[in-house]
Structure formats: structure tokens, C-alpha cells
């Protein structure tokens, strides 16, 4: 599955970073301190918009020890060794311009998100008790989040 990508505002206070997402009911994702140890340049984006990327395998049904985020499940695919949960997240989706025009089909653009939010996929265990149409909480492993400049689309690594 592709990376779930969306816009978020970063705030940094006392060495603790938080991502703020959502157009309606705003959600806050507390970042692990390890994020800033590995990417000290990220702190310069305090108060600014970023593009955030989360891989499907870095989302968990059990939010224990992970940053919780509430999503609406749209489709559940049982694939034997895993379940892929396609969800809608109340967050601003990225544009095709930011992706370098790499999405040729307009229908593929709609798959990234709509005015209602960002579409994403979580790869969960085969016994995960999830159904389409449910509001659910996923845990985000923030140590593995990817950050990108909203102007250039380039990764923020250092």
C-alpha cells in the first residue's frame, strides 16, 4: 500500500513536538523525542505546515504506547496474512503538484483524498476485529513518520 500523506502543523515546546491535523475536529499527534534526535532540522519548522507520511505498517489497531489518531474505516480487505484497512482521516491531503505530477489519472488523485479528508491504508494483523464504516482509533509509531517540505516535496532528514 502507498504511504498515507497529509498536511500537519508542527509545534515544538520544551523539546516536545506535536503535529496538529484536522479541519473539523482537530487531532494532536505527540511525537517521540527520538524524532528530533534523528532530525534536529525539524525543529526549525515550529509553527509551520509540513507534509507528513506514514507507512501502512507503522499504524496499529492497539494504540498502546503509540500516538492515537481517529479515522473512519471505509473498506477492509482480508488478505490471509493481513487485513488492509482503507480509511479516511480528517486531514488536508497532499496535492498532485507536491507529488511532482506523478499521479497521471484524475481518479488516482481522488484516491489520495477529497474535501472530506485524506485517504490512507493500515496493514493490520489477520485477526484484527475491524469493519468498514466504523470510527476507530489507530496507533501511529511516530519514530517512523516521514516529513517533507510543503514547498519542495523534499524529505526533511537531518
Buried (B, 14 or more C-beta within 10 A) or exposed (E): BEEBBBBBBBBBEEEEBBBBBBEEEEBBBEBBEEBBEEBEEBEEBEEEBBBBBBBBBBBBBEBEEBBBBBBBBBEBEEEEEBBBBBBBBBBBBBBBEBBEEEBEEEEEBEEBBEEEBBBBBBBBEEEBEBEEEBEBEBBBBBBBBBBBBBEEBEEBEE
